[in-house]
Each structure stands twice: as C-alpha cells, then as structure tokens.
C-alpha cells in the first residue's frame, strides 16, 4: 500500500472553463465503493490494456479545506495495475482526477471566478477517481450523465456544464429592488425586469451621482463653517460670563463701601455740638469747620458714593 496522499479535486477552474465546488461533492457512494481506474476508462476498457478496468481502490478519503484527497491502493492482480503502481511509486504518474455525475450548476456571480467560461458545478456525486497523466484540474474531469460518460473540452458543444452567457451592459435589465434608480429614470417597478438598462441610462445615473457628490461636498463645507461659528460664539459667551462675574464682584465691593460711607456720614451728622467733649473718634476732621464742610459735601453729593469715598480717603477718614 502506497502512503503517498494525492489530491483528487479542488474548487479551482479546470482547463475546460468550469470548476467543481468541493463543498458540493457527495461522497457517500464513493466511500462505499472507492474504485480506482486509470484515465477514467471503464466501459470501453483502455486502448492498450483492453478490458482491464479497476486497478485498485482509494483509502483514507477526506476533505481538508478546499481539497479532496486520498491514498491510492493498487491491487496488482494484473499487468495494468502493476505497471501503474510502479510508475506512481517512481513518481512518473502523480496526479488524479474524479469522475462525477452532475446534479446542479450555477451561473450566479458568487460561484464564478475570473476567467471562467462555463457554469460552476455546485452539486455532484463522485462515481470514481482515476490515476491520470495530467494534473487533476487541468485534466478532463469525467462527467457521468446517467450511464453515459462525457468528456467536456474547450470548443465542444455540450450542455452538461452550460457555457456562461457573455455580459452585455447595454442589454442588462433592471431589478425591482433598484427602487431609487427606477424612480429617478421613471421606470415602473413592475416593468423593471423587462426594461433594458441602456448606455443613456448609465450616463444619466453617472451625471446624477456627480451632482449629488458636489452637493454633498457643499453641505459638508457649510456644516464645517457652522461648527466653526458655533465654537467662536461659545468662546465669546464664555468670555462674557467671565466679565459678568467680574462686574458682580465689583458691584458687591462698591455696595460694601457704600454701606461704610453711609455709616460714616450718619456719624458725622450725629457729631456732638461745639463745646461738648465726647470721646474723640478714631479718625475725624481736625476742626469743626472741616466737619461742617465735609458734612455739607456729603449731603450735596448724596448718591455719588465714589466721589464721597475719594473725599473721605483724601481726608484720611478711610
């Protein structure tokens, strides 16, 4: 038994323009009867080895990631099996290919790769796997349709794996879900799938997109300008609040000084008559005439607290 694991298939594009999804392979029948052929020959035998069919079986069949692989076991009961086994062990033959019965294909974009010319086989049953002389996905994957096998090559007309329809943007139809486009172009939603998307439609959509982009840029700039003005106004309001707090402090100080002035003016008015000897105030005018003059000044300037404060300070009474 060989211990050389070999890749039987993956999801890459083969040379005939299609690919077989590993995730869509059904292995049940193959696991029950993992027959190994040479070059997919079975019903008709091989040109060189006549009626010989199977050359062995596959062991440890498993899927890892996107690859289906197995270990070939050659039965060596005939010359063909012995010869292929020797060439495989020597490294002359080192590739394999699966024979499948297609159950479903798809042309949806999610299943297609760049360079693909036929639909993707999304579901298939593995019938056999063969030792081949060309790497698996570059070799013709044998396609079984009921009891008939078909080899699909580039340029051959076969519907087993349908060819992809060429994309023509000028004949593309609308989709009902394109509500914004339909409304802009005046296409009824129930007519979408039967209405072709023309080059003129694309030009109109492109022009509208450019207009919307320019309008969006203008709105962004206007919003940025508004934010700048808001920041400036906020800064000014903060400054005004600070000035207001300063003014409040000054007013409070003036009110305190005003109270002191009123008290001193009242004391001056209540001063003892000449000739009396009351206790001398802590600070008072030097003579009676100065007292009378200061009292007259305060009565004349009643309400002018700043002026009275300056006068009292000048007299040394504050």
Secondary structure, 3 states (H helix, E strand, C coil): CCCCEEEEECCCCCCCCCCECHHHEECHHHHHCCEEEECCCCCCCECCCECCCCCEEEEEEEEECCEEEEEEEECCCCHHHHHHHHHHHHCCCCEEEEEEEEEEEECCHHHCCCCCCECEEEEEEEEEEEEECCCHHHCCCEEEECCEEECCCCCCCCCCCCECCCCCHHHEECCCCCHHHHHHHCCCHHHHHHCEECHHHHHHHHHHHHHHHHHHHHHHHHHHHHHHHHHHHHHHHHHHHHHHHHHHHHHHHHHHHHHHHHHHHHHHHCCCCCCCCCCCCCCCCCCHHHHHHHHHHHHHCCCCHHHHHHHHHHHCCC
